[in-house]
């Protein structure tokens, strides 16, 4: 499955909408996503599963790039 992860660059940073970044990652579940990203030192705000039409919409974005971890 493909997940969209919304995060802040620093784990100590307070979530502010204007500073939120996103990345796309393939994993088996949300727990696996957190495990794969634990060494990056980022503050994960939200993890969203992408499937069907939502995934197709996100793939049309120029920012869509699947991370390999």
Secondary structure, DSSP 8 states (H G I E B T S, - for coil): -EEEEEEESSTTS---GGG-EEEEEE-SSHHHHHHHHGGG--EEEEEEEE-HHHHHHHHTSTT--EE--
